[in-house]
Amino acid sequence: MPKVSDEHRAARRRQVLDAAAACFAREGFHRTSMHDIVRAARLSPGAVYRYFASKDDIIEAIAAERHARERDLIRLAHTGSVGADMLRKLARDFLGALAMPEERTRRRVGVQIWAEALRDPRVLRLVRRGVDEPLHLLAEAIRDSQQRGDIPRSFDPDAAARVMIALFHGFILQQSWDPRVDVAPYLLVIEHVIDGLMARPRGTRSQPRRSVPRKARADG
């Protein structure tokens, strides 16, 4: 019997995950059965169960892949740029992908994972990990830019990171509800918001003007 290569196993696993994501995006988790996934993947039940024992295992694998991609994007942006440039790159990388239909499908599945987390502790742990890890990485990147003087030190790095993530999550929800929502103008507004964050924080005072001694004014 010929030995199955790693490439073949990876391709079959990918085939199952893509089929499951399409089913979940169309019908939701609870209305999708393993039989539906087997049929969509065009594989035998034994081939599918060789890689995943249940829908929960598939959900976990889909979430883990997405989280890994997001961590890589944050690390890459932090390595290549700092300050406003880094934040703008992150906005383009994360939001720009939502112009592609396949990414919108994946994110629809993500929205369902968020909803499932409200009732399933196992899924909640996945979702929290998917937020907490990028939050930590982004806060560290912001903190590093503050040390360089590229981002105002008055910002709380954790709060700033959470705001960026919330802007991304909010757009995903809006686009899931209304596919006509356009990424480009939203991204432009986000970039203006980032530029505004780099300006002098509200409430800070400019340096007071030095008073000129009366005698010096008279001599002038």
URRALIN-V941181 format. One record per pair of residues at least 6 apart in sequence whose C-alpha atoms are under 8 Angstrom apart, sorted by the first residue. I is the first residue (numbers start at 1). GAP is how many residues later the second one is. D is the distance in whole Angstrom. If there is no record, write none. Layout:
I/GAP/D
I/GAP/D
//
This chain:
13/35/8
13/38/6
15/26/6
16/21/7
16/22/8
16/25/5
16/32/7
17/41/7
17/44/8
17/45/7
18/23/8
19/18/6
19/21/5
19/22/5
20/17/5
20/20/8
20/21/8
20/38/7
21/41/8
21/84/8
21/85/7
21/88/7
22/83/7
23/9/6
23/13/7
23/14/7
23/17/8
24/8/6
24/85/6
25/80/6
25/81/7
25/83/6
25/84/5
28/81/8
28/84/7
29/83/7
33/22/8
34/20/7
34/21/7
35/10/8
38/6/7
38/7/6
38/10/6
52/6/6
59/54/8
60/63/8
60/66/7
63/47/8
63/63/7
63/64/8
63/67/8
64/62/8
64/66/8
67/63/5
70/64/7
71/62/7
71/63/6
71/66/8
73/17/7
73/20/7
74/16/7
74/60/7
74/63/7
74/64/7
75/62/7
77/9/6
77/10/8
77/12/6
77/13/6
78/8/6
78/63/6
80/6/8
82/59/8
82/63/6
82/68/7
83/59/7
83/62/5
83/63/8
83/67/5
83/68/5
84/66/7
84/67/7
84/110/6
84/111/7
84/114/7
87/107/7
88/103/6
88/106/7
91/96/7
91/99/7
91/100/8
92/95/7
94/74/8
95/73/7
95/88/7
95/92/7
96/87/7
96/88/8
96/91/8
97/6/6
98/6/6
98/85/7
99/83/8
99/84/6
104/72/8
107/65/7
107/69/8
108/64/8
108/68/6
111/61/8
111/62/7
113/10/7
113/14/7
114/10/8
114/13/7
116/7/7
116/8/8
117/6/5
117/7/4
117/8/8
117/10/7
118/6/7
135/23/7
135/26/6
135/27/6
135/30/8
136/22/8
138/23/6
139/18/5
139/19/5
139/21/7
139/22/5
140/17/7
142/9/7
142/15/6
142/18/8
142/19/8
143/14/6
145/6/6
146/6/6
146/7/6
147/6/8
150/48/8
151/47/6
152/46/7
152/48/8
152/49/7
154/47/7
174/7/7
175/6/6
//
